[in-house]
Amino acid sequence: MKHQVPGLAEIARDSRREIPDGIFLVRVDGAQFRWHASKPFYVLRLAIIKPRALVGQPMVGRLYCTQKAMWKLGWFLRDFLYDPELLAHEQADEKALRDLRGVVKISHTVINGISLINFDGFAPASQWEELSTSSVSSPTRPDLEEAS
């Protein structure tokens, strides 16, 4: 049986802040391969390590495994220091992905009314300090970036 509960949608929406576009130091909490006939992909569950204001906040996004998108998956694996031996043997082990750390740049896209996270870039965790200070001094809004 369904019941109409006024205010429920607002509470659910406000319970978790949306992560803003930007650069984050993250840890891989999980990865799961999903088969799709035309676009197989990995669902990545990441937890924010820095900035401190968002520590522990989860983010979920997709990395596609099509021939056309393989470069981005490779970029992620290299910059998050995935096991080079597994990479050389063209193997992706979901367990080996857990707890990898790195920097991710994200933006949001709205498709059919749903906000989705785009992984726009990756870097090794060792570059966090440099990237986080440069991102503070430069605007993160696309309309401001175009003006400069």
Phi, psi and omega in degrees: 000137180256145178230140174279123181237098181300135178092348183297317181297321180294319179295316180296320181293321183276349185292335180224120180293145174285137179286129180287161172300145178156197183247133185222144169271125187227164174237140177283116176273334179184156177216139180219128178283135177235124180276133173219135188307317182259338183216078175294151184205165170255134170269121179255128173252114182246149175243133181286132175260318177216146010286157186301328182298339183242015183306132178085345180297128181276150170225141182233132178208176182245144168239116183283152183244024177285164179302320182291330184257003184299330180301322182288321176298317178298320178300312178301310183298317179294313184288335177269011175058048174295151182309114183297330179292316177296320179297318180296331178267012179056042180244133175245114181253117182302324179291325180288341179282332181302138177073003172294148182235149178184184180254138178229140173253127182237158169218170181244146174231140177253120179234123182052039177080005181249128178278121181244147179269131172259134172270106185270339181189161181223156174205157176297150179303329181297343180264005184304309184302313180296314183289322182290325179285326178287330179286334178289323183279343179250147181292149179254353179278131183303323183291333177280326179296321181293330182286336183272000000 
